[in-house]
């Protein structure tokens, strides 16, 4: 009964909050990945074929999917236009097959699903299904994952519909994200627990702030997690999100964990779940099944934090401080069997300790715990925390990047060279090349270039006209950690050829001739023009510079005159001579 009520309130809230425009478009960015989700708010528009996802950071939109993303769940529908790696595409294809075979997902064609979604009630039902599993949203054609994201300050993603009449020039909705950031999703939860040792169950209750929950548009219920004493990570206990009523300012989240070991201690956590298969901040709850609430509970050690020292913090009930003599922080030596004290006996009010004798980073695991020594001599052991003393092998940036233009037959190339990073050069596995578009300053990673293993690379330029190109290089170690970019170098690549000139219009006024011509203004290495009269050079680029578009003759003697013009670059590349213009002066 509780789940059905939750569904009703979830749909009511979802409808009230988001049916304001034609398309619901949501996104979540975490570190260097962006996940996107969309669904019609009422019904599928007539003539709507599908969508393109575009991204911009400098004012111009970049299309991310080369083929249209369309609805449908049938076997054989391509999933390689969703921004996923080949491995993720294979995983989704396998999952689709399993869901269809088990009857959990109906196989439906694009045209059939579009027809179904012309009904507003069907759209609402489909929306609930897609919210439960982002994988299903991707399979059905209502999601996209962007992982190949160049470093920039801020991005905007746009949803561009395509109709039978063509693609929309503007997005129907957008999502903005600052690079390398993750959302802070914090729904305040106040937890309590009740242990039934006879039935071996733990009843968990969290009071939550509904308004805080509603402020995040991407949330979809809650997940419950458990970690046993000594375990390194949490395990999710529920198969599908747990929904709660959202009609009041306060609401309650319930969960019963059954068949527990009453001799063990557990840490439970509740966290809001998103439609993107991610979660918000956890609200932890410590449960010791073997003891009564009135008994002294052992300290709970938090994850150590490293700066110049290794810093520990733990939780302990202040009301129990009179029952203990103090705390020891302990370390189990590498390959050892027992824990040894690494601190003096710390006062009962202490909740933190800094360890300054950790060896230089050696890629080894170290086990720590805190014990509370009771006044009767008994020890209460905390949970164990393992710290990986990781050596930093991330390379620093490559140095002294230089570029030089050369010609290889008719091909123009830029020969790039650089020197190894000053730090961790021995751990460099490969280099990545970053380039700009012609006459652009911003560089992006060249995905078509195979990894480079030497400190040089020859970059081919296929543009005939001169342009400025910017380059940068990064280094990657064995753990796929990428260095900062090298210093950027900008190279001017000369024109390989120049366009033909047409002399027009022309004029003759008595014995004075006027020649006019048009020429492209974006040839950056244009030196000017050379004018030939009856086959003889009479004006060069010194007289007719790159901005010249007209020549007026002096007073000419009677006779026949023929004029031709050649464009010339700063590297002496010449165009073909123009067609001759002939005049007779009487």
Buried (B, 14 or more C-beta within 10 A) or exposed (E): EEEEEBEEBBBEBBEEEBBEEBBBBBBBBBEBBBBBBBBBBBBBBEEBBBBBBBBBBEEEBEEBBEEBBBBBBBEEBEBBBBBBEEEBBEBBBEBBEEBBEEEEBEBBBBEBBBEBBEBEEBBBEBBEEBBBBBBBBBBBBBBBBBEEBBBBEEBBBBBBBBEEEEEBEEBBBBBEBEBEEEBEBEBEBEBEBEBBEEEBBBBBBBEBBBEBBBEBEBBBBBBBBBBBBBEEEBEEBEEEBBBBBBEEEEBEBEBBBEEBEBEEBBBBBBBBBBBBBBBBBBBBBBBBBEBEEEEBBBBBBBEBEEEEBBBBBBBBEEEBBEBBBBBBBBBBEEEEEEBEEBBEEBEBEBBEBBBEEBEEEEEEEBBBBBBBBBEEEEEBBBBBBEBEBEEEBBBBBBBEBBBEBEEEEEEBBBBBBBEBBEBBBEBBBBBBBBBBEBEBEBBBBBEEBEEBEEBEBEBEBEEBBBBBBBBBBBBBBEEEBBBBBBBBBEBBBBBBEBBEBEBEEBEBEEBEBEBEBEBEEEBBBBBBBBBBBEEEEEBBBEEBEBEBEEBEBEEBEEEEBEBBBBBBBBBEBEBEBBEBBEBEBE
